[in-house]
Amino acid sequence: MVVAAEDGIRDAPHPGTGWADPFARHVAGNHVVIEHAEGEYSFLGHLIPGSIPVNEGERVSLGQEVGRWGNSGNSSEPHLHFQVQVRANFFEAVGLPVAFDSVSVDGNEPVPNRYLRRRTRVCRA
């Protein structure tokens, strides 16, 4: 269930320069928060303005587009900020570990339930 969807924040004006947008009204820019279970929410931030096709209260399913990664908010280059957290509110939440299926890490064969670490190269298998 989509519990938050914020849109209308511009992309940072100087991507690739290392300068973020100090005037953005939310550090994560345009974002979507999805509740998966009680105490389990995914947060997707820095989305392109106008790219969020879902609304608060809408049920979503696996593979459904919820937005496109961009450079909105406090972002110095286009990317997707993705995390799973214990609360819907980004500023009050603690992160949870995330396991991925069907991804290749550092060129190795994909394995189910793969937990990722910092500085790993990930490709969809």
N, C-alpha and C positions, 0 to 999 in steps of 0.2 A: 504494500500500500504506500503510495506517495504521501508523505506527511509534510513535505515542504518543497516548493519549487519557486525559486526567485529568478527573474529574468529582467532585462532592461539595463544592465550595467555594461558600459562600453568596454571593449577590449582595450588593454593598456596601449597608450599611444606610441610607444617606442620599443617594439619587441626586438629582442636580441641585443639590446644595449646594456642590460643589467639594471635598468631603471624600472621600478614598479609604478603603478598609478597611485599616488598618494591621495587622490580625491575619490577613490572608489568607496561606495557606501558599505561594502562588505568585503573583508579581506579575501574571501573565497570566490568573489565575483558571482556570476550567475551559477546557481547550483540546484541540485536535486537531492533530497533525502528520502530514502525508501526504508520502511519498516519491514523486516523479514520475520521477526518474532519479538516477543517481549524482551527488551534489553538488547536488541540486535538491529542496528541501522546501518545502511551503507550511505556514504556521503560522496557525491561527485561534484567537484568544483572547477572553476575557471572555464566554464562553458561559453561558447560563442553566443553573443546577444541574438535573441530571436530563434535559437535552435532548440528550445525546450518544448516538445510537443505534448507533455503530460501536465496534469494539474493536481493540486492537492486533493486527496480523497480518492484518486483514481487507482484502481488495481492494475499492476503491470505484470508481465510474464517474462520468462527467460528469453533473451534475445531481442526483446522489444527496445527500440531506440528511445532513450530518455533525454538525449542532448548530444551535442558535438563538442569535442574538446577545443579549447581556445586559449584566450589570453586575458580574460576579464578578472577584475579584482587586483589584489596585490600579487602580481605575476610579472616576471621579467621576460618570459618567453612562453609560447604556446605549449601547454601540457594538460594532462588530466590529473587532478588531485583526487585520488580515490582512497577511502579508508572505510573500515567497518568499525563501528563505535557502539558504546553502551547506551547512549542517549541520542535523541534527535538533534539537540542543540550542539552545534559544533564547538562552542566555547565551554561547554560543561561536560563534554564527553571524554571518556578514556577509550583508546583504541583497542581493538580485538585482533588476534591473529587471523589471517585469511589463508585458506587453502584453495589452490586453483587446479582445475583439471585441463588436460589437453594443451599444456604449454610446454615449450622446450626452454630449458634454462641453461645458459652458457653453452649452447650447442649440443646438449645431451638429449637422449631420447625422452619423450614426454612420459610422465608417470602420474597416476591419479593422486589427488590430495597433496599437491606440492606446495609446501610453505616456502615463501620467498624471503631472501635476506637482502640487505643493502648491497648495492653495486653488482647486481646480477643482470645479465642480459636475457630478456625474455622475448620469445617469439611464439605466436600461436602455431600449434602443430597442424 
